[in-house]
Amino acid sequence: MGKKAKKEPETPTKDEFDPLSIESRRADTAVLMLSSPEEGVLAKACEAIRKFAEKGDENRITLMGLGAVEPLSHLISHDDKSVRKNAFMALGIMAHNGDVKKMLKKLDVIPSIIARLSPEEDVVIHEFATQCLASLALDFACKVQIFDSEALGPLIHLLSSSDPDVVKNSVECIYNLVQDLPSRVAVRELNGIPQLLGQLHSEFPVIQELTLRTLGHITTDKETRLAFREEQGLEKLLEVLTKKEYNDLHVEALQVVSNCLEDVDTLQYVRERAGLQTLLTFVTTPTLPEVQSNAVKAITKVAQSYENRKILHEQDVEKSLMALLAVENNRVRSATCQAVAVMSKHLASKDTFRHLGSIKPIVQLLSSESTEVRESAAHALSSLTSGNQLNAQAVFEAEGDEALVQQVQDGGAREVAYAASVLTNMAAQEALRRNILSQGVMQTLVGPLQFKDTHLLVSIIQAVATLASDAEGRTEFRTAGGLPHLVKLLHSYNTEVRRNACWALSVCANDESAASELSKLGALEVLQEINSSTNRRNRFSDITLQRLLDNNLSAKYSLTGHLSATDVIADGFYDPGQTRAGQKVPDLVDLSNQVISQRRPVIAVNGKPQDLSIHGLAEARQPDSASESRGASAQSNRSNSRAPSKAKQRDEDVSKPQQRHGDERQGLLPWDSQLCSLITEATKSILPLEEERDQLRALAVLVSNAMGGALSAEQQHDFLWELHLSELKHEEQSNIIPIGKIKKGTYIHRALLYKVLADRIGVGCSLVRGDYNRAWNEVLITEGPPKTPGCYCQPCVYVVDLIHSPGELMKSNSPAAIKYQRI
C-alpha cells in the first residue's frame, strides 16, 4: 500500500462571505442589527441594547425613538433560544418606561409573552417575561387582556420556580391582576391559594410582602376566605404574627386576618384556636404604632357585624381599646376611636365603655391638633351617645358640649357632622339642651346649613330640630337667620335632606312668629308643592304645612277655606279671599300699601286697642314658669366654675315682653270699636245663657242684626252690600275693612263675624268657605240624654242660618242646609 497523499485545503467557494467582526459604539447601529438574519448577530445586538437600556430611562426613550421596540417584540418569539432570551432581557428592561409600555400595548405583544411562560422555556426567559407582564398589568386594558389570555394559570405554576426573581415577578403580576374581582375568583379556582401560602416562608421579604398584599385582595371575597381557611391559611398567618423576625410583615398580615374575620364562622374558628387573643395582644402590647393601628383597624373591620361585635365584647375588647387611648400616637388614637364607634353599636359595649371611663379621654381628644383624631373622637362620641342618655350625660360632665360647639364652628365637614350628631343626642335631655343653647350653638349651626355635603346637612338639620324644641332655641335660631336656609333646603333633591328639613321646620313652626316668617319666605307654597308629589311627600311635610297653617289662620282660611272649632281667630286676622293651592297668600303689609281697587275688600279683625293696658303689660312681663324651672335645673347641673353667662342673659331676655305675631298684624290695623262693642254685648247677653242651643241662636241673631238683619230671597237682590263695602273702602282709604264697620253683610261677612264672636266667648263653631261669596258656620250639638246609662250620644253637625231665619239650626246635608250653602 502506498502512502496517502496529503489532503490539500479546500478552496473557498466564490459565494461564501468571510467572517466579519463588527465593533460599534452607536445605538442606532445595534438597532439596525435587529434586522439581521443571523442568530449570532441578533443575540449580540439584543445584548448590547439591554446593557444600554439598563443605564437609565433616557436611554430607553432613545432606543424607542430609534425603533427598537417593534423588532424586539418579534424576536421574543424567535426560534433560536439565545435570541429569545436576549430579546426578552432587553424588552423587559425597556418595559419599565411608560411610553414603551404604551407602545407594547399597541403592538399586541401580550399573547407572545404569555406563550413563553411554558415550563420548557429557559428560566431567564421566565424572569423577563414575567417582568414584562408585571409592568403591563398596571394598565387596566392590558390587565384585562392578560386575564382573557389565561395567563393566571402559568403565573401560578411559576410560583414553584426555583428562581426567586421568577417567583417575585409572578407574584407581583398576580397582585396587579387581583385588583379586579374576576382575577380574585380565578386565583381560587386555579388552586392558587396553596401556592401563595407557600411563599410566606420565602427567604426574600419582598416576596413575602407581595404575597400578603395579594392575599389581602383575594380574601375580600367570601368564598375565597372559606378556601383560605380550608388550606390552613389562618394558622399560617397567625404563625407569621407570632414571630418577631417577621415584624416587617405584621401590618400586611393583619390586613389579611381582618378580612378573614369578617365571617362569623371564621371568627369563631380563630377564637377556638386562641387566634383572637393573639390579635388582641397586638392591640395592648407596645410595638410599632403602625402595627398597633393596623391591629385596631382589623378589630374595627371585624366588628362590622352584630355577631362579631358580640364575640369581641365577650373577649373584653373594650379594655384593650381603652388602654390605647393613652398612646401618644395620632394614628393609633384615631384608629382606636373608630373601633370604639363601631363597637358602640353593641348596646352592652356602650355601657362598658362608660364604666371603664373611656368617655372623658375621648372628649379630650376633641381638642387634638390632628384633624383625623378630632374627627374620629367625634365619631366615637356620636356612636356612644346614640340612644344612651347616661353616656350623653357623661359627655356633658366631661365638658364635651363646649368642645363640640367649637368643633361645629371650626371643623371640617365630617367633624361638624359628627359633632352635631353628638349635640343632637345630648339635647334630648332638657337640662343638657339648655346648657348647649347657652354656648350660642344656634348661631353656629346656621353657617353649615349652607354646605353641600348631604351627610353634614342631615346632621346639622337634626341638631336644629332637637335644639329648637324649646321656645328659647326656636327664637335664637330665627334671630340668627336660620329659617331662610331651612326653607331653601326644601328644594333639595336629596330625600333625607328634604325630609329632615321638613322636620326642623315643623318644630320651628310651633312659634307663631316663626310661622309668619316662614309664610313670608314662601314655605307654604313649597310645602304644598311637595305634598302634591307622591315621591317627595313625607310625614313631616304634612305636619309642617299643617302647623304653619295652624299658626297663620289667615293663610289657612285663604288656602283651605276651613277653620275648625279649635282654630281660634285672634286680633290681626284678615281674610284676603280664596287663594289657589300653590299660590302665595297676600301679605297684610303688602295689602295695606295697595291703592284702592275694584277687587273684593280684605276683611280684618282687630277688636283690641294697639296699646297694651297696664294689666296686659304686666302679664307680658311675667316670666314663663316652666322656662324658669328649666333654667334652675340646668344651672344646678353645672359647677360654679362653668356658670353659663349666656344662659343667664337669655333668661333675662325671656322676662322681657314678647310681641306676638298677632300683635304685629294688629299694629297694621286700626282699632275696630264696633267689633269691640259686639264682643262686649256677646259676653254680657249670650254667655249667661245655660243651654248651648240658646247661645248659638242668640249669637246668630246678634250677628244678623249687626249686618243688616234677616233677608228673604227676594230682599237679597236689593240689599246692595257690595255698594256698602265700596263706600267703606273709600271711607277707610284702604282695601282693608274692619269687620265691625260692615252694616250690610252677606254670607261670607256674617259667617266670619259669627266665628270671631263665638271664639271670644268660648262657643265652639267652624267656618267654611263655599263658592260665589257663600260661607257658613257648622256647630256640633248633642241630641238629648243617652238612651242607655253609661253611653254617650254622638253629636250632630248643624249649619247656622245667619241670613233668612237667623238662629235656625239646620241639620248638615239636609235640604235646607244644602240650599243655604249653594246658589
C-alpha positions in Angstrom: 0.0 0.0 0.0 1.3 3.3 -0.9 1.3 6.4 1.4 -1.8 8.6 1.5 -1.4 11.8 -0.3 -1.5 14.9 1.8 -5.0 16.5 1.6 -4.9 19.9 0.2 -7.1 22.7 1.9 -10.3 23.3 0.1 -10.6 26.4 -1.9 -13.5 28.6 -0.6 -16.5 28.8 -2.8 -17.0 32.0 -4.6 -20.4 32.8 -2.9 -19.1 32.4 0.7 -18.6 35.5 2.8 -15.6 35.6 5.0 -16.5 36.1 8.7 -16.5 39.8 9.8 -16.0 41.1 13.3 -18.1 44.3 13.9 -17.5 46.7 16.7 -19.9 49.6 17.0 -20.3 52.4 19.6 -23.7 53.6 18.3 -27.1 52.5 19.5 -28.7 53.1 16.1 -26.2 50.5 14.6 -27.3 48.0 17.2 -31.0 48.7 16.3 -30.2 48.1 12.6 -28.6 44.8 13.5 -32.0 43.6 14.9 -33.0 43.1 11.3 -30.1 40.7 10.6 -30.9 37.1 9.6 -28.0 35.7 11.7 -28.8 34.4 15.1 -25.4 35.4 16.5 -25.8 39.0 15.3 -29.3 39.2 16.7 -28.2 37.8 20.1 -25.3 40.3 20.3 -27.5 43.2 19.2 -30.1 42.4 21.8 -27.5 42.1 24.5 -26.0 45.4 23.6 -29.4 47.1 23.6 -30.2 45.5 27.0 -26.9 46.9 28.5 -27.7 50.3 27.1 -31.2 50.3 28.4 -30.1 49.4 31.9 -28.2 52.6 32.2 -31.3 54.8 32.5 -34.7 55.8 31.4 -33.3 58.4 28.9 -31.6 55.5 27.0 -34.8 53.6 26.9 -36.6 56.5 25.3 -33.7 56.9 22.8 -34.0 53.2 21.9 -37.7 53.6 21.4 -37.2 56.6 19.2 -34.7 54.5 17.1 -37.4 51.9 16.5 -36.0 49.1 18.8 -39.3 48.1 20.4 -41.1 46.6 17.5 -38.3 44.3 16.3 -37.6 43.2 19.9 -41.3 42.3 20.3 -41.0 40.0 17.3 -37.6 38.5 18.4 -39.1 37.2 21.7 -40.8 34.5 19.6 -37.6 33.7 17.6 -36.8 30.0 17.1 -33.3 30.4 18.5 -33.2 30.2 22.3 -30.3 32.6 22.7 -32.1 35.2 20.6 -35.3 34.8 22.5 -33.5 35.1 25.8 -31.6 38.2 25.0 -34.6 39.8 23.3 -36.7 39.2 26.4 -34.0 40.7 28.6 -33.8 43.8 26.5 -37.6 44.2 26.3 -38.1 43.5 30.0 -35.7 46.3 30.9 -37.2 48.7 28.4 -40.8 48.0 29.6 -40.0 49.9 32.8 -40.7 53.1 30.7 -44.3 54.2 30.5 -44.1 55.2 26.8 -42.6 51.8 25.9 -45.5 50.1 27.7 -47.9 52.1 25.7 -46.2 51.0 22.5 -46.1 47.3 23.6 -49.9 47.6 24.2 -50.4 48.8 20.6 -48.2 46.1 19.2 -50.4 43.4 20.9 -47.3 41.7 22.4 -49.1 40.1 25.4 -50.1 36.8 23.7 -46.4 36.3 22.6 -45.2 36.9 26.2 -47.7 34.6 27.7 -46.7 31.9 25.2 -43.2 31.9 26.7 -44.3 31.0 30.2 -44.3 27.3 29.5 -42.2 25.0 31.6 -39.9 24.2 28.7 -38.6 27.7 28.4 -35.4 28.9 29.9 -35.6 30.4 33.5 -34.1 33.7 32.2 -37.0 34.0 29.7 -39.4 33.3 32.6 -37.8 36.0 34.6 -38.1 38.7 32.0 -41.4 37.6 30.6 -43.0 37.8 34.0 -41.3 41.2 34.5 -42.8 42.5 31.3 -46.3 41.2 32.3 -46.0 42.7 35.8 -45.3 46.1 34.2 -48.0 45.8 31.6 -50.5 44.6 34.3 -50.5 48.1 35.8 -52.6 49.3 32.8 -56.3 48.4 33.0 -56.7 47.4 29.4 -53.6 45.3 29.5 -54.8 43.7 32.7 -58.0 42.7 31.0 -56.1 41.2 28.1 -53.7 39.3 30.3 -56.7 37.8 32.2 -58.5 37.0 29.0 -55.4 35.3 27.6 -55.5 32.9 30.6 -52.1 34.0 32.0 -53.0 33.3 35.6 -52.6 29.5 35.3 -49.0 29.7 34.0 -48.2 32.5 36.5 -49.5 30.4 39.5 -47.4 27.5 38.2 -44.3 29.7 38.1 -44.7 30.3 41.9 -43.0 27.0 42.4 -39.9 28.1 40.3 -36.5 27.7 41.9 -35.5 31.2 40.7 -36.6 33.9 43.2 -36.7 36.5 40.5 -39.3 34.5 38.6 -41.3 34.0 41.7 -41.1 37.7 42.7 -42.2 38.8 39.2 -45.0 36.2 39.1 -46.4 37.3 42.5 -46.2 40.9 41.5 -48.1 40.3 38.3 -50.7 38.3 40.1 -51.0 41.1 42.7 -51.6 43.6 39.9 -54.3 41.4 38.3 -56.2 40.6 41.5 -57.2 44.3 41.9 -60.2 43.1 39.8 -62.8 40.7 41.1 -62.6 38.2 38.1 -58.9 37.6 38.8 -59.5 37.1 42.5 -62.1 34.4 41.8 -59.8 32.8 39.2 -56.9 32.5 41.6 -59.1 30.5 43.9 -60.5 28.3 41.1 -57.0 27.7 39.8 -55.9 26.4 43.2 -53.6 29.4 43.6 -54.0 29.8 47.4 -51.7 26.9 48.4 -49.0 28.2 46.0 -49.3 31.7 47.5 -49.3 30.4 51.1 -46.1 28.6 50.3 -44.4 31.9 49.7 -45.0 33.1 53.2 -41.8 31.3 54.3 -39.7 32.7 51.4 -36.3 33.9 52.5 -36.9 37.1 50.5 -39.0 39.8 52.3 -40.2 41.4 49.0 -41.8 38.1 48.0 -43.5 37.7 51.4 -44.8 41.2 51.3 -46.2 40.9 47.8 -47.8 37.6 48.7 -49.5 39.1 51.8 -50.8 42.0 49.7 -52.1 39.6 47.1 -53.8 37.5 49.8 -55.2 40.8 51.2 -57.1 41.4 48.0 -58.3 37.9 47.2 -59.7 37.4 50.8 -62.2 40.2 50.3 -64.2 37.5 48.5 -66.3 35.3 50.9 -65.8 32.1 49.0 -62.1 32.7 48.8 -62.0 33.2 52.5 -63.6 29.8 53.0 -61.0 28.2 50.7 -58.3 30.1 52.5 -59.4 28.7 55.9 -59.6 25.2 54.4 -55.9 25.5 53.4 -55.0 26.4 57.0 -54.2 29.9 55.8 -55.2 31.4 59.1 -52.9 29.2 61.1 -50.0 30.2 58.8 -50.9 33.9 59.2 -51.0 33.6 63.0 -47.7 31.9 62.8 -46.3 35.0 61.0 -47.9 37.2 63.6 -46.3 35.4 66.5 -42.7 35.6 65.1 -40.7 38.7 66.0 -38.4 38.2 63.0 -41.5 38.9 60.8 -42.2 42.3 62.3 -42.0 43.9 59.0 -44.8 41.7 57.7 -47.2 42.2 60.6 -49.1 45.2 59.0 -49.9 43.3 55.9 -50.7 40.0 57.7 -53.1 41.9 60.0 -55.0 43.1 56.9 -55.5 39.6 55.7 -56.6 38.4 59.1 -59.1 41.2 59.4 -60.6 40.2 56.0 -61.0 36.6 57.1 -62.5 37.5 60.5 -65.4 39.3 58.8 -67.1 35.9 58.7 -68.7 34.8 62.0 -67.7 31.2 61.5 -64.1 32.2 60.8 -64.0 34.5 63.9 -65.3 31.6 66.0 -62.8 29.3 64.4 -59.9 31.6 65.3 -61.3 32.2 68.7 -61.3 28.5 69.5 -57.6 28.4 68.5 -56.7 31.4 70.6 -56.1 33.4 67.5 -58.3 36.2 68.6 -56.2 36.6 71.7 -53.2 36.9 69.5 -54.9 39.7 67.7 -55.8 41.5 70.9 -52.2 41.1 72.1 -51.1 43.3 69.2 -53.5 45.9 70.5 -52.3 46.0 74.0 -48.6 45.2 73.6 -46.3 48.2 72.9 -45.0 47.8 69.4 -44.6 49.8 66.3 -47.5 52.4 66.0 -48.3 51.2 62.5 -48.7 47.7 63.7 -50.9 48.7 66.6 -53.1 50.9 64.4 -53.5 48.2 61.9 -54.4 45.7 64.7 -57.1 48.1 65.8 -58.3 48.6 62.2 -58.6 44.8 62.0 -60.8 44.8 65.0 -62.9 47.6 63.5 -63.3 45.7 60.3 -64.3 42.5 62.3 -66.8 44.5 64.4 -68.9 45.5 61.4 -71.4 42.7 62.0 -73.6 42.2 65.1 -72.5 38.7 65.7 -68.8 39.6 65.6 -69.4 42.6 68.0 -71.0 40.2 70.4 -67.9 37.8 70.3 -65.5 40.7 70.7 -67.5 42.0 73.6 -67.2 38.6 75.3 -63.4 38.9 74.8 -63.4 42.2 76.7 -62.2 44.1 73.6 -63.3 47.3 75.3 -60.5 47.1 77.8 -57.9 46.6 75.1 -59.2 49.7 73.3 -59.4 51.7 76.4 -55.7 51.2 77.0 -54.8 52.6 73.6 -56.5 56.0 74.2 -53.4 57.0 76.2 -50.9 56.1 73.5 -49.1 59.1 72.2 -49.6 58.5 68.6 -52.3 60.1 66.4 -52.7 57.1 64.1 -53.3 54.8 67.0 -55.7 57.2 68.7 -57.7 57.8 65.5 -57.9 54.0 64.8 -59.0 53.4 68.4 -61.8 56.0 68.2 -63.0 54.4 65.0 -63.1 51.0 66.7 -65.0 52.5 69.7 -67.5 54.0 67.2 -68.2 50.6 65.6 -68.2 48.6 68.9 -70.6 51.1 70.4 -73.3 49.8 68.0 -73.4 46.9 70.5 -75.6 48.1 73.3 -73.7 46.4 76.1 -70.4 47.9 74.8 -71.8 51.4 75.2 -72.2 50.9 78.9 -68.9 49.1 79.2 -67.0 52.0 77.7 -68.7 54.3 80.2 -67.9 52.1 83.1 -64.3 51.9 82.0 -64.1 55.7 82.0 -63.5 55.9 78.2 -65.7 58.9 77.6 -63.6 61.6 79.2 -60.3 60.8 77.4 -62.3 60.7 74.1 -63.8 64.1 74.9 -60.3 65.4 75.5 -59.2 64.2 72.0 -61.7 66.7 70.6 -59.0 69.3 71.3 -56.3 67.4 69.4 -54.2 69.2 66.8 -54.8 66.4 64.4 -57.9 66.7 62.3 -58.1 63.0 61.9 -58.1 62.4 65.7 -60.7 65.1 66.3 -63.0 63.7 63.6 -62.6 60.1 64.9 -63.2 61.2 68.5 -66.4 63.0 67.5 -67.4 59.8 65.5 -66.9 57.7 68.7 -68.9 60.1 70.8 -71.7 60.1 68.3 -72.0 56.4 68.4 -71.6 56.2 72.2 -74.4 58.7 72.9 -76.8 57.4 70.3 -79.8 56.1 72.3 -77.8 56.2 75.6 -78.6 59.1 77.8 -76.2 58.1 80.5 -73.3 58.4 78.0 -74.7 61.8 76.9 -74.7 62.9 80.5 -71.1 61.7 80.8 -70.0 63.7 77.8 -71.6 66.8 79.4 -69.9 66.1 82.7 -66.6 65.9 80.8 -67.4 69.4 79.4 -67.8 68.0 76.0 -70.6 70.4 74.9 -68.2 73.3 74.8 -65.7 71.4 72.7 -68.4 70.1 70.4 -69.9 73.5 69.7 -66.4 74.7 69.0 -65.9 71.8 66.6 -69.1 72.7 64.8 -67.8 76.2 64.4 -64.3 75.5 63.2 -64.1 71.8 62.0 -64.2 70.3 58.6 -67.3 68.7 57.1 -67.1 65.3 58.7 -66.0 66.8 62.1 -69.0 69.1 62.0 -71.4 66.3 61.1 -70.3 64.0 63.9 -70.1 66.8 66.5 -73.7 67.9 65.5 -74.8 64.3 65.9 -73.5 64.2 69.5 -75.2 67.5 70.3 -78.4 66.1 68.9 -78.1 63.1 71.2 -77.3 65.2 74.2 -80.1 67.7 73.5 -82.7 65.0 74.1 -82.3 65.9 77.8 -83.8 69.3 78.7 -81.1 70.3 81.2 -78.3 69.5 78.7 -80.2 71.2 75.9 -80.4 74.5 77.8 -76.7 74.4 78.5 -75.8 73.6 74.9 -78.0 76.6 73.9 -76.0 78.7 76.3 -73.0 78.1 74.2 -74.6 80.1 71.3 -74.9 76.9 69.3 -77.9 78.1 67.2 -75.8 80.9 65.7 -73.1 78.4 65.0 -75.4 75.9 63.3 -76.7 78.4 60.7 -73.4 78.5 58.7 -73.2 74.8 58.0 -76.8 74.8 56.6 -75.3 76.4 53.5 -72.9 73.5 52.8 -73.5 71.0 50.0 -72.4 67.8 51.8 -75.6 65.8 52.4 -74.4 63.8 55.4 -73.3 67.1 57.1 -76.6 68.8 56.2 -78.7 65.9 57.7 -76.7 66.0 60.9 -77.0 69.8 61.2 -80.7 69.9 60.5 -81.3 67.2 63.1 -79.4 69.2 65.6 -81.5 72.3 64.8 -84.7 70.3 65.1 -83.8 68.9 68.5 -82.4 72.1 70.0 -85.4 74.0 68.7 -87.8 72.0 70.8 -87.6 74.8 73.4 -89.1 78.2 72.7 -85.7 79.8 73.5 -84.0 77.6 70.9 -86.5 78.5 68.3 -86.2 82.2 69.0 -82.4 82.1 68.8 -82.4 80.1 65.6 -84.9 82.5 64.0 -83.0 85.6 65.2 -79.8 84.1 63.8 -81.4 84.0 60.4 -81.6 80.2 60.1 -85.2 80.0 58.7 -84.4 81.1 55.1 -81.8 78.3 54.9 -84.2 75.7 56.1 -86.8 76.8 53.6 -84.2 76.7 50.8 -83.4 73.1 51.8 -87.0 72.1 51.0 -85.9 72.3 47.3 -83.1 69.7 47.9 -83.1 66.7 45.6 -81.9 64.5 48.4 -84.7 62.7 50.1 -83.1 62.7 53.6 -82.1 66.4 53.5 -85.6 67.3 52.4 -87.4 65.1 55.0 -85.2 66.4 57.8 -85.7 70.0 56.7 -89.5 69.4 56.9 -89.0 68.0 60.4 -87.0 71.0 61.6 -89.5 73.4 60.1 -92.3 71.6 61.8 -90.6 72.2 65.1 -89.9 75.9 64.4 -93.4 76.4 63.2 -94.7 75.9 66.7 -94.0 79.6 67.2 -96.5 81.9 65.6 -93.8 84.5 64.8 -91.7 81.8 63.1 -94.7 80.5 61.2 -95.4 84.0 60.0 -91.8 84.5 58.8 -91.9 81.1 57.1 -95.0 82.0 55.2 -93.3 85.2 54.0 -90.3 83.1 52.9 -92.7 81.0 50.7 -92.6 77.9 52.8 -96.4 77.4 52.4 -96.1 77.3 48.6 -93.1 74.9 48.6 -94.8 72.5 51.1 -97.9 72.5 49.0 -95.9 71.6 46.0 -94.1 68.8 47.9 -97.3 67.4 49.3 -98.8 67.3 45.8 -96.0 64.9 44.7 -96.2 61.2 45.6 -92.4 60.9 45.5 -91.4 64.0 47.5 -94.2 64.0 50.1 -93.3 62.8 53.6 -94.8 62.6 57.0 -93.1 65.7 58.2 -94.1 67.8 55.1 -97.7 67.2 56.1 -97.1 68.1 59.7 -95.1 71.2 58.8 -97.8 72.5 56.4 -100.5 71.9 59.0 -98.5 73.7 61.7 -97.8 76.7 59.5 -101.5 77.0 58.7 -102.5 76.5 62.4 -100.3 79.4 63.4 -101.4 81.5 60.5 -105.2 81.2 60.4 -105.4 84.0 57.7 -103.4 81.8 55.3 -105.2 78.7 56.5 -108.7 80.1 55.7 -107.5 81.6 52.5 -105.9 78.3 51.2 -108.2 75.7 52.7 -111.4 77.6 53.1 -112.0 76.0 56.5 -111.3 76.9 60.2 -112.3 74.3 62.8 -113.6 74.9 66.2 -110.1 74.7 67.6 -108.8 77.4 65.3 -109.4 80.5 67.4 -109.4 83.7 65.5 -107.4 86.4 67.2 -106.9 90.1 66.5 -104.8 90.6 63.4 -106.7 88.0 61.4 -107.6 89.0 57.9 -109.5 87.4 55.0 -107.9 88.3 51.6 -110.2 85.8 49.8 -109.6 82.4 48.4 -106.0 81.7 47.3 -105.4 78.8 44.9 -103.2 75.9 46.0 -99.5 76.7 45.3 -100.0 80.4 45.2 -98.8 82.8 47.8 -101.3 84.3 50.3 -101.2 88.1 50.0 -99.3 89.6 53.0 -101.0 92.1 55.2 -98.2 94.6 54.8 -98.4 94.5 51.0 -102.2 94.7 51.2 -102.1 97.7 53.4 -99.8 99.5 51.0 -102.1 98.9 48.0 -104.2 101.7 46.5 -107.9 101.3 46.5 -109.0 99.0 43.7 -112.1 97.3 42.4 -111.1 93.9 43.9 -113.0 92.4 46.8 -112.1 94.1 50.1 -109.9 92.4 52.7 -111.9 91.9 55.9 -109.8 92.4 59.0 -110.3 91.6 62.7 -108.9 93.9 65.4 -111.2 94.3 68.5 -108.4 95.3 70.8 -106.6 98.7 71.1 -103.0 98.6 69.8 -101.5 100.0 73.1 -101.3 97.3 75.8 -103.1 98.0 79.1 -101.2 98.1 82.3 -102.6 94.8 83.2 -101.7 93.3 79.8 -98.2 94.6 80.0 -97.8 93.2 83.5 -98.9 89.8 82.1 -96.4 90.0 79.3 -93.6 90.7 81.7 -94.3 87.6 83.7 -91.5 85.0 83.0 -92.6 81.6 81.9 -92.6 79.4 85.0 -91.6 76.3 83.0 -88.7 78.1 81.4 -87.7 79.4 84.9 -87.7 75.9 86.3 -85.7 74.6 83.3 -83.1 77.2 83.9 -82.8 76.3 87.5 -82.5 72.7 86.7 -79.8 73.3 84.1 -77.9 75.6 86.4 -77.8 73.0 89.2 -76.1 70.6 86.8 -73.2 72.9 86.2 -70.3 73.5 88.6 -69.7 77.1 89.8 -66.7 77.3 87.5 -68.9 76.8 84.5 -71.7 79.2 85.2 -73.3 79.8 81.8 -73.4 83.6 81.5 -75.2 83.3 78.1 -77.9 81.3 79.7 -78.4 84.0 82.3 -78.6 86.7 79.7 -81.1 84.6 77.7 -83.3 84.1 80.9 -83.2 87.9 81.3 -84.3 88.3 77.7 -87.2 85.8 78.2 -88.5 88.0 81.1 -89.0 90.9 78.6 -92.4 91.3 77.0 -92.6 89.3 73.8 -94.6 90.7 70.9 -96.7 88.0 69.3 -97.4 87.7 65.6 -101.0 88.7 66.1 -99.8 91.9 67.8 -97.6 92.7 64.8 -100.5 92.3 62.4 -102.7 94.2 64.8 -100.3 97.2 64.5 -101.2 97.5 60.9 -104.9 97.7 61.5 -107.0 100.5 63.1 -108.9 99.7 66.3 -112.3 98.3 65.4 -114.5 99.9 68.1 -117.7 98.4 66.7 -116.3 94.9 66.9 -115.2 95.7 70.5 -118.8 96.7 71.3 -120.1 93.5 69.7 -117.7 91.4 71.8 -118.8 93.2 75.0 -122.5 92.7 74.1 -122.0 89.0 73.3 -120.2 88.5 76.6 -122.9 90.1 78.6 -126.0 88.7 76.8 -125.0 85.3 75.5 -122.6 83.8 78.0 -125.2 83.8 80.8 -127.4 81.5 78.7 -127.3 78.0 80.0 -128.4 76.0 77.0 -126.0 75.5 74.2 -128.7 75.9 71.5 -129.8 79.1 73.1 -126.3 80.5 72.9 -125.9 79.5 69.3 -129.2 81.0 68.3 -128.8 84.2 70.3 -125.3 84.8 68.7 -126.8 84.3 65.3 -129.4 86.9 65.9 -126.8 89.3 67.2 -124.6 88.8 64.1 -127.6 89.2 61.8 -128.8 92.4 63.4 -125.3 93.8 63.2 -125.0 93.2 59.5 -128.4 94.2 58.1 -130.9 91.8 59.7 -132.9 89.0 58.3 -133.3 88.8 54.5 -135.7 86.9 52.3 -134.6 85.5 49.0 -136.3 88.5 47.3 -134.8 91.1 49.6 -131.3 89.8 48.9 -131.3 91.3 45.4 -132.0 94.8 46.8 -129.6 94.5 49.7 -126.7 96.3 47.9 -124.0 95.0 50.2 -121.3 95.4 47.5 -122.0 99.2 47.2 -121.8 99.4 51.0 -118.4 97.8 51.1 -117.2 100.0 48.3 -118.2 103.1 50.3 -116.4 101.7 53.3 -113.2 101.3 51.3 -113.3 104.9 50.3 -114.1 105.9 53.9 -111.1 104.0 55.2 -109.0 105.0 52.2 -107.9 101.3 52.1 -108.8 98.0 50.6 -108.8 96.7 54.2 -112.2 97.0 56.0 -112.7 96.3 59.8 -115.4 93.7 60.1 -117.2 95.7 62.8 -117.9 98.5 60.4 -119.8 96.3 58.0 -123.5 97.1 58.4 -124.6 95.3 55.3 -123.0 91.9 55.2 -123.8 88.8 53.2 -122.9 85.1 53.9 -119.1 85.5 53.9 -119.2 88.5 56.3 -121.8 87.2 58.7 -120.1 83.7 58.9 -116.8 85.3 59.7 -118.2 87.6 62.4 -120.1 84.7 63.9 -116.8 82.7 64.2 -115.0 85.7 65.7 -117.6 86.3 68.4 -118.1 82.6 69.1 -114.3 82.2 69.6 -114.3 85.2 72.0 -117.0 83.8 74.3 -115.9 80.2 74.1 -118.6 78.8 71.9 -117.3 76.1 69.5 -118.0 76.5 65.8 -116.2 76.1 62.5 -116.1 78.4 59.5 -116.4 77.0 56.0 -116.0 78.9 52.7 -118.1 77.9 49.7 -118.4 79.2 46.2 -119.8 82.6 45.0 -119.4 84.5 48.3 -121.0 81.8 50.3 -119.7 80.8 53.7 -121.3 79.2 56.7 -120.8 78.1 60.3 -121.0 74.5 61.5 -121.6 73.6 65.1 -121.8 70.3 67.0 -124.9 69.6 69.2 -125.5 66.6 71.3 -129.0 65.3 70.8 -130.7 64.7 74.1 -129.8 62.4 77.0 -128.3 58.9 76.2 -130.8 56.1 75.9 -128.5 53.6 77.7 -126.8 54.6 81.0 -123.1 54.9 80.7 -123.2 55.6 76.9 -122.7 58.9 75.2 -124.7 60.3 72.3 -122.9 61.2 69.2 -123.1 64.9 68.5 -124.7 66.0 65.2 -123.4 68.7 62.8 -125.7 71.7 62.2 -125.4 74.7 59.9 -126.3 78.0 61.5 -128.7 80.3 59.5 -127.5 83.9 59.6 -129.5 85.3 56.6 -133.0 84.1 56.2 -134.1 82.9 59.7 -131.3 84.0 61.9 -130.7 81.4 64.7 -132.3 78.5 62.9 -130.1 75.3 63.2 -130.2 73.2 60.0 -129.0 69.6 60.2 -126.0 69.1 57.9 -126.8 67.6 54.5 -130.5 68.4 55.0 -132.2 70.1 52.0 -132.4 73.4 54.0 -128.7 73.3 54.8 -127.7 72.4 51.2 -129.9 75.3 49.9 -128.2 77.7 52.3 -124.7 76.6 51.3 -125.3 76.8 47.5 -126.8 79.1 45.0 
